[in-house]
């Protein structure tokens, strides 16, 4: 028997900010030990996942937060930064709770985002992914992203991000 899920995508709201922060902590502590240290996890969560660190989009923003819902419950989120003048966007964050892996959440979320961004004239999406994050790399490759280069970025406090940069060209959508 194949289970069916109602998977939807919507913009993160003010009311969602605490849920996103809680979900980020759950996901990171389940996913990243063995990829990076617990100390680095704590450091990065403290930098990136406080309600004040999550700046929601408005008409003057080059930032966009989305949530993926499974049967109406938030199971993941993504954050994009973009420069319309350059026709490029960066997928800054994409996390799906392990309980919602392999049911199409990343595909649905990225498909929605790519469609919406392409309507705004965005032609390329790039992302950074930890070189040790093999499952995520494979997922991005299945979704059409290709490795472009590898980088090491000092993020402070003695920590680095040892990442691949991946990219995808998206087709312009008029609808």
FISEDO-42428 format. One record per residue: residue number from 1; residue in one letter; x, y, z of N, C-alpha, C in turn. Coordinates in pm, 1 decimal. Layout:
REM residues N
REC, NUM, A, X, Y, Z, X, Y, Z, X, Y, Z
...
END
This chain:
REM residues 175
REC, 1, X, 83.5, -118.6, 0.0, 0.0, 0.0, 0.0, 88.0, 125.0, 0.0
REC, 2, X, 59.6, 217.2, -89.5, 133.1, 342.2, -99.2, 62.0, 447.6, -15.5
REC, 3, X, 139.1, 509.9, 74.7, 80.7, 617.6, 154.2, 79.9, 745.3, 71.9
REC, 4, X, -24.9, 821.5, 85.7, -37.1, 950.2, 17.4, -33.3, 1060.2, 122.9
REC, 5, X, 37.4, 1164.6, 90.3, 49.7, 1278.5, 180.2, 3.5, 1403.7, 108.3
REC, 6, X, -56.6, 1493.3, 182.7, -92.0, 1624.0, 130.6, 28.4, 1714.6, 158.9
REC, 7, X, 106.7, 1744.4, 55.0, 226.5, 1825.8, 69.9, 200.2, 1961.2, 5.5
REC, 8, X, 219.0, 2066.2, 82.7, 197.1, 2201.0, 33.0, 312.7, 2292.2, 68.3
REC, 9, X, 318.4, 2406.4, 2.1, 422.6, 2506.3, 23.8, 354.7, 2641.0, 43.6
REC, 10, X, 404.5, 2718.0, 138.8, 351.7, 2852.0, 164.8, 464.5, 2937.7, 221.3
REC, 11, X, 442.8, 3068.1, 223.9, 541.5, 3157.3, 283.4, 536.0, 3145.9, 435.3
REC, 12, X, 652.8, 3156.7, 496.6, 662.1, 3159.0, 642.4, 601.1, 3289.8, 690.7
REC, 13, X, 521.2, 3282.0, 796.4, 457.1, 3399.1, 855.5, 522.7, 3432.8, 989.2
REC, 14, X, 486.7, 3547.2, 1044.7, 536.7, 3584.7, 1177.1, 505.9, 3476.3, 1280.1
REC, 15, X, 388.1, 3417.1, 1269.6, 346.8, 3314.2, 1363.9, 429.5, 3186.2, 1350.3
REC, 16, X, 496.7, 3167.8, 1237.7, 576.0, 3046.9, 1212.2, 720.0, 3056.8, 1261.4
REC, 17, X, 767.1, 3176.0, 1295.2, 909.1, 3194.6, 1323.7, 959.1, 3103.7, 1437.0
REC, 18, X, 884.5, 3093.4, 1544.9, 926.6, 3006.4, 1655.9, 927.2, 2859.9, 1614.0
REC, 19, X, 829.6, 2819.4, 1533.9, 824.8, 2681.3, 1484.9, 945.7, 2652.4, 1396.7
REC, 20, X, 983.5, 2746.7, 1310.8, 1100.2, 2728.7, 1225.0, 1226.4, 2714.0, 1309.9
REC, 21, X, 1241.9, 2795.8, 1411.9, 1359.4, 2786.6, 1500.1, 1362.8, 2652.0, 1572.4
REC, 22, X, 1250.8, 2608.2, 1624.7, 1243.5, 2478.6, 1693.6, 1273.6, 2364.8, 1597.4
REC, 23, X, 1214.2, 2371.6, 1480.1, 1234.8, 2268.8, 1378.9, 1381.5, 2264.1, 1334.9
REC, 24, X, 1443.8, 2380.7, 1317.7, 1585.7, 2385.6, 1280.4, 1670.1, 2311.9, 1383.6
REC, 25, X, 1643.3, 2336.5, 1512.1, 1719.7, 2269.4, 1618.2, 1700.0, 2117.4, 1610.4
REC, 26, X, 1577.0, 2074.0, 1597.1, 1549.4, 1929.7, 1587.7, 1623.5, 1867.6, 1469.1
REC, 27, X, 1610.9, 1930.9, 1353.9, 1671.0, 1877.2, 1231.8, 1823.2, 1874.2, 1244.5
REC, 28, X, 1881.4, 1982.6, 1289.8, 2027.3, 1989.9, 1297.6, 2082.3, 1884.8, 1394.3
REC, 29, X, 2019.7, 1868.4, 1510.0, 2071.7, 1770.8, 1607.3, 2049.7, 1626.9, 1561.5
REC, 30, X, 1952.6, 1603.9, 1475.3, 1931.9, 1470.3, 1418.7, 2023.1, 1444.2, 1299.2
REC, 31, X, 2051.7, 1547.2, 1221.5, 2119.2, 1528.5, 1092.9, 2270.5, 1551.6, 1095.7
REC, 32, X, 2317.1, 1653.3, 1165.9, 2455.2, 1698.0, 1148.5, 2562.0, 1634.6, 1236.8
REC, 33, X, 2530.9, 1572.8, 1351.3, 2640.8, 1506.2, 1423.8, 2707.0, 1403.0, 1332.6
REC, 34, X, 2838.8, 1406.2, 1329.7, 2912.4, 1320.0, 1237.3, 2951.1, 1392.9, 1110.3
REC, 35, X, 2877.5, 1499.9, 1077.1, 2914.4, 1584.1, 963.5, 2994.6, 1702.5, 1016.0
REC, 36, X, 2943.2, 1767.1, 1121.4, 3014.3, 1872.9, 1193.4, 2999.4, 1844.3, 1342.9
REC, 37, X, 3078.5, 1912.0, 1423.6, 3076.2, 1887.3, 1567.6, 2951.5, 1948.2, 1632.7
REC, 38, X, 2916.9, 1897.3, 1750.0, 2805.1, 1954.1, 1827.4, 2833.7, 2100.3, 1860.0
REC, 39, X, 2958.8, 2131.9, 1891.4, 2994.8, 2270.7, 1921.4, 2967.9, 2360.8, 1800.6
REC, 40, X, 3000.4, 2313.4, 1680.5, 2973.8, 2394.2, 1561.6, 2824.5, 2401.9, 1534.7
REC, 41, X, 2751.5, 2294.6, 1559.6, 2604.9, 2298.2, 1545.7, 2548.5, 2406.6, 1636.6
REC, 42, X, 2589.2, 2406.4, 1763.3, 2539.7, 2506.3, 1858.7, 2572.5, 2648.0, 1811.6
REC, 43, X, 2694.8, 2667.6, 1764.1, 2739.4, 2798.7, 1717.2, 2654.2, 2845.9, 1599.1
REC, 44, X, 2636.1, 2760.1, 1501.4, 2561.5, 2798.7, 1380.9, 2412.9, 2819.6, 1410.0
REC, 45, X, 2354.2, 2735.1, 1494.7, 2213.4, 2755.0, 1531.6, 2195.6, 2889.5, 1601.3
REC, 46, X, 2289.2, 2924.1, 1689.2, 2281.9, 3051.9, 1760.6, 2292.8, 3171.3, 1668.0
REC, 47, X, 2367.4, 3156.1, 1559.6, 2381.7, 3263.9, 1461.3, 2259.3, 3278.9, 1372.8
REC, 48, X, 2199.8, 3167.0, 1333.3, 2104.7, 3168.1, 1222.8, 1960.3, 3140.5, 1259.0
REC, 49, X, 1936.3, 3083.5, 1374.8, 1800.2, 3038.9, 1403.8, 1749.4, 3091.6, 1536.4
REC, 50, X, 1741.7, 3222.4, 1542.9, 1668.1, 3289.0, 1649.1, 1555.0, 3363.8, 1579.1
REC, 51, X, 1449.6, 3392.2, 1652.7, 1338.0, 3461.4, 1586.6, 1382.6, 3596.8, 1533.1
REC, 52, X, 1479.6, 3661.4, 1597.4, 1526.9, 3790.8, 1546.3, 1616.4, 3773.9, 1422.8
REC, 53, X, 1677.6, 3658.2, 1405.2, 1763.1, 3634.6, 1287.6, 1681.5, 3605.5, 1162.6
REC, 54, X, 1556.8, 3565.7, 1179.9, 1472.6, 3532.2, 1064.8, 1398.5, 3657.5, 1021.4
REC, 55, X, 1448.5, 3718.3, 914.8, 1386.1, 3838.0, 859.5, 1291.9, 3795.3, 748.5
REC, 56, X, 1164.8, 3815.9, 770.5, 1066.8, 3774.8, 671.1, 1063.4, 3871.7, 553.6
REC, 57, X, 1018.4, 3821.0, 442.1, 1013.2, 3899.3, 318.4, 909.5, 4009.3, 327.0
REC, 58, X, 941.1, 4116.6, 261.9, 842.5, 4220.0, 235.1, 873.1, 4275.2, 96.3
REC, 59, X, 798.6, 4374.5, 54.1, 814.7, 4421.8, -83.1, 952.2, 4481.2, -110.5
REC, 60, X, 1026.8, 4519.5, -7.5, 1159.6, 4578.0, -25.8, 1271.4, 4477.8, -0.6
REC, 61, X, 1236.3, 4354.1, 22.4, 1333.4, 4253.8, 64.3, 1386.0, 4172.1, -53.2
REC, 62, X, 1509.0, 4127.0, -38.0, 1568.3, 4031.7, -131.2, 1583.4, 3897.3, -60.7
REC, 63, X, 1488.6, 3867.3, 25.4, 1490.5, 3747.2, 107.6, 1351.4, 3685.5, 105.5
REC, 64, X, 1347.3, 3552.3, 107.3, 1218.4, 3484.1, 95.9, 1224.0, 3353.9, 174.0
REC, 65, X, 1132.2, 3337.0, 267.7, 1121.3, 3216.2, 350.0, 996.6, 3138.5, 309.4
REC, 66, X, 1013.9, 3009.2, 288.9, 902.6, 2919.9, 257.6, 898.7, 2806.6, 358.2
REC, 67, X, 779.5, 2751.1, 376.4, 763.8, 2632.3, 461.2, 700.6, 2523.1, 377.6
REC, 68, X, 734.6, 2399.8, 411.5, 670.3, 2285.6, 347.6, 584.3, 2219.7, 453.7
REC, 69, X, 459.0, 2195.3, 417.2, 362.2, 2136.0, 509.2, 326.7, 1995.6, 462.0
REC, 70, X, 322.6, 1903.5, 555.7, 277.4, 1767.9, 527.5, 153.5, 1746.3, 612.7
REC, 71, X, 42.2, 1721.9, 546.3, -85.6, 1708.8, 615.4, -108.1, 1825.6, 712.3
REC, 72, X, -78.2, 1947.3, 662.6, -100.5, 2075.5, 730.8, -1.3, 2106.8, 842.9
REC, 73, X, 98.9, 2023.1, 867.7, 198.3, 2048.6, 972.4, 332.1, 2086.0, 907.2
REC, 74, X, 397.3, 2190.8, 959.6, 526.4, 2232.8, 905.2, 629.2, 2123.8, 931.3
REC, 75, X, 690.7, 2076.4, 822.6, 792.3, 1971.4, 833.8, 927.7, 2016.6, 779.1
REC, 76, X, 933.3, 2137.4, 727.2, 1058.9, 2188.2, 674.9, 1044.3, 2330.7, 627.4
REC, 77, X, 1156.4, 2386.0, 583.4, 1156.1, 2525.5, 539.6, 1275.1, 2551.0, 447.8
REC, 78, X, 1266.5, 2662.2, 377.9, 1375.6, 2706.6, 290.9, 1383.9, 2858.3, 298.5
REC, 79, X, 1504.4, 2906.9, 274.7, 1527.9, 3050.8, 269.9, 1607.8, 3081.2, 144.2
REC, 80, X, 1563.0, 3181.1, 70.2, 1629.5, 3224.5, -52.2, 1671.9, 3369.3, -37.7
REC, 81, X, 1786.6, 3401.1, -95.0, 1831.8, 3538.5, -111.5, 1845.2, 3558.9, -261.4
REC, 82, X, 1803.1, 3674.3, -311.1, 1810.5, 3693.3, -455.5, 1838.4, 3838.1, -491.9
REC, 83, X, 1893.8, 3852.0, -609.9, 1918.7, 3982.5, -670.3, 1853.5, 3980.2, -807.8
REC, 84, X, 1737.8, 4040.1, -817.9, 1666.8, 4039.8, -945.8, 1750.8, 4104.3, -1054.8
REC, 85, X, 1829.7, 4206.7, -1019.5, 1911.1, 4274.4, -1120.5, 2017.6, 4181.6, -1179.5
REC, 86, X, 2055.5, 4076.9, -1106.9, 2155.7, 3981.1, -1155.2, 2092.1, 3853.0, -1207.6
REC, 87, X, 1958.6, 3841.2, -1194.4, 1884.7, 3722.1, -1237.8, 1929.5, 3596.2, -1164.6
REC, 88, X, 1976.1, 3612.7, -1039.6, 2026.5, 3498.9, -962.9, 1963.2, 3494.3, -824.6
REC, 89, X, 1948.7, 3371.9, -774.4, 1903.0, 3351.3, -636.9, 1996.8, 3252.5, -570.8
REC, 90, X, 2006.4, 3262.7, -439.0, 2082.9, 3165.4, -361.2, 1986.4, 3095.8, -266.3
REC, 91, X, 1987.6, 2963.5, -272.4, 1915.4, 2885.1, -173.2, 2005.6, 2881.7, -51.3
REC, 92, X, 1971.1, 2961.1, 49.1, 2054.8, 2976.7, 167.7, 2031.4, 2865.5, 268.6
REC, 93, X, 1908.3, 2817.4, 277.9, 1872.8, 2713.5, 374.3, 1763.3, 2625.7, 313.9
REC, 94, X, 1775.4, 2496.9, 334.1, 1667.9, 2402.9, 300.0, 1679.4, 2286.2, 396.1
REC, 95, X, 1578.9, 2270.4, 479.2, 1579.3, 2162.5, 577.6, 1441.9, 2099.4, 585.0
REC, 96, X, 1440.8, 1966.8, 583.2, 1318.8, 1888.5, 598.6, 1343.7, 1790.2, 712.5
REC, 97, X, 1248.2, 1781.2, 803.5, 1261.7, 1688.5, 916.4, 1275.1, 1546.0, 863.8
REC, 98, X, 1363.1, 1464.7, 925.0, 1380.5, 1326.5, 878.1, 1251.2, 1245.4, 869.7
REC, 99, X, 1153.4, 1274.8, 954.3, 1026.5, 1200.6, 947.6, 951.0, 1227.4, 817.8
REC, 100, X, 992.4, 1333.4, 745.4, 926.2, 1367.6, 619.3, 1020.3, 1351.0, 499.3
REC, 101, X, 1129.9, 1279.9, 520.2, 1220.1, 1252.6, 407.1, 1157.5, 1151.0, 312.5
REC, 102, X, 1197.1, 1159.8, 187.6, 1163.7, 1061.8, 83.2, 1014.8, 1056.0, 47.7
REC, 103, X, 943.8, 1166.6, 74.8, 803.7, 1170.9, 31.2, 778.2, 1286.1, -66.3
REC, 104, X, 884.5, 1356.2, -104.6, 871.4, 1460.8, -205.3, 871.6, 1603.4, -153.3
REC, 105, X, 906.6, 1624.6, -26.6, 902.9, 1760.5, 29.7, 1002.7, 1854.1, -37.5
REC, 106, X, 1127.7, 1810.5, -52.9, 1228.4, 1896.7, -115.8, 1191.2, 1924.8, -260.5
REC, 107, X, 1145.4, 1823.8, -331.1, 1105.2, 1841.2, -471.2, 990.3, 1942.4, -481.3
REC, 108, X, 891.7, 1929.8, -394.9, 775.4, 2019.9, -397.6, 818.5, 2162.7, -362.9
REC, 109, X, 899.7, 2176.6, -258.9, 942.9, 2307.7, -215.2, 1028.1, 2376.4, -322.1
REC, 110, X, 1126.5, 2304.6, -375.7, 1211.7, 2365.2, -478.3, 1136.1, 2389.2, -608.4
REC, 111, X, 1046.7, 2299.5, -644.4, 966.9, 2320.8, -764.9, 883.4, 2447.5, -755.1
REC, 112, X, 819.6, 2465.9, -640.5, 739.6, 2586.5, -617.4, 828.3, 2710.4, -625.5
REC, 113, X, 941.5, 2707.5, -554.2, 1030.5, 2823.7, -551.1, 1086.2, 2855.3, -688.9
REC, 114, X, 1130.7, 2753.5, -760.8, 1187.0, 2775.7, -893.8, 1083.1, 2838.2, -986.8
REC, 115, X, 960.0, 2790.6, -979.5, 852.7, 2845.6, -1063.4, 829.0, 2993.2, -1029.8
REC, 116, X, 816.2, 3023.1, -901.1, 789.6, 3161.4, -859.9, 907.0, 3252.9, -891.6
REC, 117, X, 1029.8, 3208.2, -863.9, 1147.4, 3290.5, -891.6, 1164.3, 3314.8, -1040.8
REC, 118, X, 1135.5, 3212.9, -1121.9, 1151.4, 3229.5, -1266.6, 1055.3, 3335.0, -1320.7
REC, 119, X, 937.4, 3346.5, -1260.9, 841.7, 3449.6, -1303.7, 894.5, 3590.0, -1275.7
REC, 120, X, 988.0, 3599.8, -1179.9, 1049.4, 3728.6, -1147.3, 1175.5, 3754.6, -1228.6
REC, 121, X, 1207.7, 3664.3, -1320.2, 1325.2, 3683.1, -1403.9, 1451.1, 3615.5, -1353.3
REC, 122, X, 1441.2, 3542.9, -1244.3, 1557.4, 3470.3, -1191.4, 1587.1, 3353.4, -1285.7
REC, 123, X, 1713.5, 3339.7, -1324.9, 1753.3, 3236.6, -1420.3, 1841.1, 3126.8, -1359.9
REC, 124, X, 1906.1, 3155.4, -1248.4, 1995.4, 3057.8, -1184.9, 1972.9, 3056.2, -1035.1
REC, 125, X, 1982.0, 2937.6, -977.4, 1981.6, 2922.8, -832.5, 2110.8, 2851.9, -794.8
REC, 126, X, 2180.1, 2906.8, -696.1, 2298.7, 2841.9, -641.9, 2272.0, 2804.8, -497.0
REC, 127, X, 2354.1, 2715.2, -444.7, 2345.8, 2676.2, -304.5, 2480.9, 2627.1, -259.0
REC, 128, X, 2501.1, 2622.6, -127.9, 2618.8, 2562.1, -68.2, 2572.3, 2443.3, 13.5
REC, 129, X, 2646.8, 2334.1, 5.0, 2613.7, 2215.0, 82.1, 2743.4, 2155.2, 135.1
REC, 130, X, 2741.9, 2115.3, 260.8, 2859.7, 2055.7, 323.1, 2903.6, 1933.2, 244.2
REC, 131, X, 3033.4, 1922.1, 220.5, 3087.2, 1810.9, 141.4, 3056.8, 1675.1, 204.4
REC, 132, X, 3039.1, 1670.4, 335.4, 3008.0, 1545.6, 403.5, 2859.8, 1513.1, 408.4
REC, 133, X, 2777.9, 1601.5, 357.1, 2632.5, 1585.5, 360.1, 2587.9, 1509.9, 234.2
REC, 134, X, 2628.9, 1385.3, 225.5, 2614.4, 1304.3, 104.0, 2468.4, 1289.3, 60.7
REC, 135, X, 2378.3, 1263.2, 154.7, 2237.1, 1246.2, 119.7, 2177.6, 1370.8, 56.6
REC, 136, X, 2211.4, 1486.9, 110.6, 2159.5, 1612.4, 54.8, 2219.1, 1639.4, -82.6
REC, 137, X, 2347.9, 1610.2, -98.9, 2411.1, 1629.0, -229.8, 2339.5, 1544.0, -334.5
REC, 138, X, 2312.5, 1418.8, -301.9, 2242.4, 1330.0, -395.5, 2102.3, 1382.3, -426.3
REC, 139, X, 2034.3, 1433.5, -324.4, 1900.3, 1490.1, -344.9, 1906.7, 1608.0, -441.0
REC, 140, X, 1999.2, 1700.6, -418.2, 2011.6, 1815.9, -508.0, 2045.2, 1771.9, -650.3
REC, 141, X, 2132.0, 1671.9, -664.3, 2166.0, 1623.3, -798.2, 2042.9, 1563.9, -867.1
REC, 142, X, 1961.1, 1487.8, -792.3, 1838.0, 1433.0, -851.1, 1743.3, 1544.1, -896.8
REC, 143, X, 1750.7, 1659.1, -830.3, 1662.7, 1771.3, -863.1, 1724.0, 1866.7, -965.8
REC, 144, X, 1835.5, 1825.8, -1026.2, 1891.7, 1901.7, -1136.6, 2004.8, 1996.6, -1103.6
REC, 145, X, 2053.1, 1995.6, -981.2, 2164.6, 2082.2, -942.9, 2296.2, 2010.3, -970.4
REC, 146, X, 2397.7, 2087.6, -1010.2, 2529.8, 2032.8, -1042.0, 2635.9, 2101.6, -958.2
REC, 147, X, 2738.7, 2026.7, -919.5, 2851.9, 2083.7, -846.5, 2928.8, 2176.0, -938.8
REC, 148, X, 2958.6, 2294.9, -888.5, 3032.3, 2393.3, -967.1, 3174.7, 2412.1, -913.7
REC, 149, X, 3188.3, 2415.2, -782.1, 3320.2, 2434.0, -720.8, 3313.0, 2393.3, -574.1
REC, 150, X, 3430.4, 2384.7, -512.7, 3430.9, 2361.1, -369.1, 3499.5, 2478.4, -300.8
REC, 151, X, 3450.6, 2510.2, -179.7, 3499.5, 2625.9, -106.2, 3514.1, 2590.8, 40.7
REC, 152, X, 3597.4, 2667.0, 109.0, 3608.8, 2661.2, 253.8, 3591.6, 2804.2, 302.8
REC, 153, X, 3490.3, 2826.2, 388.2, 3456.5, 2959.9, 435.8, 3472.6, 2964.8, 587.1
REC, 154, X, 3551.2, 3060.8, 634.8, 3567.9, 3083.5, 778.0, 3440.8, 3151.1, 829.6
REC, 155, X, 3372.9, 3088.4, 925.7, 3249.5, 3147.3, 979.9, 3269.0, 3201.4, 1121.1
REC, 156, X, 3394.4, 3206.4, 1165.2, 3424.1, 3262.4, 1296.6, 3433.8, 3156.0, 1404.4
REC, 157, X, 3489.9, 3196.8, 1517.1, 3500.6, 3112.5, 1636.1, 3579.3, 2983.4, 1609.3
REC, 158, X, 3666.7, 2986.9, 1507.4, 3747.5, 2870.3, 1473.7, 3677.7, 2768.0, 1385.1
REC, 159, X, 3559.0, 2799.5, 1333.9, 3481.6, 2706.3, 1251.2, 3486.3, 2746.1, 1104.3
REC, 160, X, 3475.6, 2645.2, 1019.3, 3467.0, 2668.8, 875.3, 3350.8, 2589.1, 818.7
REC, 161, X, 3303.8, 2635.3, 704.2, 3209.1, 2557.0, 624.4, 3288.3, 2504.7, 505.8
REC, 162, X, 3298.6, 2372.1, 495.1, 3371.7, 2304.5, 388.5, 3266.3, 2251.1, 291.8
REC, 163, X, 3237.2, 2329.2, 187.9, 3116.7, 2309.0, 107.4, 3145.2, 2293.2, -41.1
REC, 164, X, 3045.7, 2236.5, -108.9, 3035.3, 2244.5, -253.6, 2938.7, 2357.3, -285.1
REC, 165, X, 2966.1, 2428.8, -394.3, 2866.9, 2519.7, -451.0, 2802.1, 2442.9, -564.8
REC, 166, X, 2669.5, 2439.9, -562.6, 2592.5, 2373.0, -667.0, 2504.0, 2477.1, -734.1
REC, 167, X, 2464.2, 2451.0, -857.5, 2387.0, 2548.3, -933.9, 2287.5, 2477.8, -1025.6
REC, 168, X, 2182.7, 2550.4, -1057.7, 2083.4, 2502.1, -1152.1, 2030.6, 2619.8, -1232.1
REC, 169, X, 2021.8, 2601.7, -1361.7, 1956.9, 2700.1, -1448.5, 1809.2, 2668.0, -1448.6
REC, 170, X, 1725.7, 2769.2, -1427.4, 1581.0, 2746.2, -1430.2, 1521.4, 2816.9, -1550.0
REC, 171, X, 1421.0, 2754.0, -1602.8, 1353.7, 2806.9, -1721.4, 1255.2, 2915.3, -1681.9
REC, 172, X, 1243.2, 3014.6, -1763.9, 1151.5, 3126.6, -1738.9, 1006.6, 3078.1, -1748.1
REC, 173, X, 928.1, 3112.5, -1647.9, 787.2, 3078.0, -1647.1, 705.1, 3205.5, -1658.2
REC, 174, X, 606.5, 3202.2, -1741.9, 520.3, 3319.8, -1759.3, 387.9, 3304.2, -1685.6
REC, 175, X, 361.4, 3185.3, -1631.4, 233.6, 3162.8, -1562.1, 249.9, 3159.4, -1412.7
END
